[in-house]
Amino acid sequence: MAMTKLIYVLLLAIFVISMAATQVIAKDGQYHIDSGNYGQGSLKSYQCSGQCTRRCSKTQYHKPCMFFCQKCCAKCLCVPPGFYGNKSVCPCYNNWKTKQGGPKCP
């Protein structure tokens, strides 16, 4: 009887903790990334190559990705986190467009 109550309390505690963590991650219905290390001007020019290598590592278009990523990084001094997307943490990188209006930065 006591063991059953203990298991019940532990399961309830795990459930409550997981719900609290989910609410922190999903604040306002969106996933928020800590932009403290990724915003415009967060890199030095010598760091662009390494960050672009990370950003472009999973694409099949590695050479063009590296070319445009390094060009964008040199201008904006930032590269978004991850391999794709997350450009909102670096507005300069996100808003630089081609002549046709498409995104310039990968």
Summary of the structure (lengths in Angstrom):
residues: 106
radius of gyration: 20.6
end to end distance: 59.3
largest distance: 72.2
contacts: 262
relative contact order: 0.14
helix: 60%
strand: 2%
